[in-house]
């Protein structure tokens, strides 16, 4: 059992006896002789359980009960009442107390009640954590859509890395969703209440890049009339996302490395170090390892950024996700445009699956835009015959078939009978095709 039990009683002997009984059973305790002292302790560090006498000088045990339950309604609070104070005990239970103990009581009674309360607290926190993980997982699957092996692996890595402080390097072609992944890492972490600050290193204004990142003091350079807080400082407590990190000038790479090593920065025009605590997520469409090996990027900075790496597969390598992604975009855009969501016929969906998608998910979203607006004809991928789209017809048919199977299994929760009914094929046929396309369940 973790955490501590806060014991509150204005009688020093009773307080000492209660703490001693609990400590002898291996429970950590802290004591307080008044409501004000107890509430100051609660605000500083939330206990796992509170044991308080009802009758205290000044503010009584009900003030403690009310404030503690306002902070956390599930925190067990046990009230100690005098002999015959049945009315107070009933009032406390109605107000949300976990239990009550009537004076005089044996140490064993207190220990047993405290043990049950701490077990309840541990279970409550475990359930909260499981719900939080489930919520994050559901939210993640709703944002990073697809069931292809690469995307399933990506979601699992995001879950594993999200609540750590390690730097992450995201690798992927243009349009694969690198900033979305960075936001998911931030939002699934304990830093989610802090700022998520995104910078495109290729878009930093020449001559002002250092000020943009690290800030400046008045008079630091011509035109610096007032203090500016840089992106690093603004992201402290949250996450700083550096997109297209390969385009960062060499002079800035040196200063970035120093900030990452020292966790401090100095604004331009100042000699005062400022402590910063932000998680760094960088993204690149280049082979940063090869660049660092050839001298095109600082190797020491590369290793500092590449503590953990995520690879975003291009859309052409996850064709089975295209129907689901396209449907997702169409549904959202139909709401945005106030239009009905079109349902493309199989031939058009096959064209989507077969297309080359040099612009990746961003290009797919663009096609969904045009479909919802009714202006898709004449544009790729529908304007090109399948044989000119970089994939042979048999391969396109296989990719389309696999995508339909994966989608049907996803909608049926892995139930083969329901999936076969949705696809209008015998269950044995579905099973054979699953083997052919290496599609598993779950």
C-alpha positions, 0 to 999 in steps of 0.5 A: 500500500502506497501513500500516507494516512493523515491522522488529525486529533487535537489530543496529542496523546490520542494522536501519538497513539493512533500514529504508533498503531498504524506505523507498527503495521507498516503504514506511513502516517503524518499527524496534525493537531488542527483542521487548518494544519491538516488542510495545509498538509492536504493541499501540499501533498494529498494523502491516501486516507484521512482519519480525523476527530469530529470535534476539533478546536476552531474548524471541525472534522466536517470542514476537513471532510468537505474540503478533502472530498472536494479535492478528491471525492473518492478519498477515504475519510474516517471520522472519530466520534465520541461515545454516543455521538450517533447523530454526528456519525450518521451526518458524517456518513451522509456527507461522504465519510468512508467509515466512523470509529466510536471512542474509546476504540482499540488500536486493532479497530483503527488498524483494520479500518485503515487497512480496508480504506487503503485497499479501497484507495489502491483499487480506486487508483488502479481503476482510474489508471485503467480507465485513463489508459483505455481512454487514451487508447480509444482516443489514439485509435480514433486519431491514428486510424488503421489496422495495418501492421505498421500503424498498430506498431506505431500506436503501441509505441506511442502508448509506451513512450507517451508518459516518459520524458525521452526525446523522440525522433519521428521519421516519415515522408511529407504528409504522413502525419508527423505532427499528429503523432507528436500531438498524440505523444503530448496529449497522452503524457503527464505534460498534456496540461502544458503547452504543445509548441510546434515549430517548422525549422525550415520556416524560421525567419532568417536572422530571427531564428535564435530569438524565435527559439530562445527569446530576447531582452529589450535592446538585444538587437535593432528593433528589439523594443521589448522582451520576447519569450522564446518557444523553448521557454514557452513550452516549459512544462509541455512539449516542443515539436521541431518539424523538418529538423534537418533544415535547422542551420548549423549555428542553431544546432550548436545552441540547441544541443547546449540547451538539451544538455544543460536544460537552461537557456539565455535570452539574447541580450541576457547573461541570466540562465533560465531553467527550462523543462520541455520534452523535445520531439523532432521530425524529419523526412530525411535520413538524419543518420546518413546526414549526420554521417556525411557531416550534413547534420551534427552527429552529437545532436542527432544522437541526443534527439534520437533516443527513441524513434518512430517510423510513419509508413507511407500510405502506399505501404498500408493500402488496407487502411485507405478505405477506412481513412477515406471514409473517416475524412469523408464523414468529417468533411461532410459535416464541415461542408454541410453536405451528405457523405458520398459512398464511392462505388467499388471501382473508385475505391479500388482506384484509391487503393491502387493509387501511388499517393506521393502526398500520403495521407494529406493527399488522401484528405485532399481527394476526400475534400473533392469527393464531398464537394462533387468535383473529383472527376478529372483529378488523380487518382480517378483520372488515371487508369490503374496500370499507370498508377504504379501498381499492377491490376492483380496487386490492386485487386489483392490490396482492395480485397485485403482492405475490405477483409480488415475493415469487416473484421474491425467492424465485427470485433473479430467475429468471423461469422459476422464479417463473412455475412457483411462481405456476403461470402461463406465463412470458409471462403473468408478464412481462406482469403485471410490466410492468403492475405496474412490477415489475423484476428485481434 
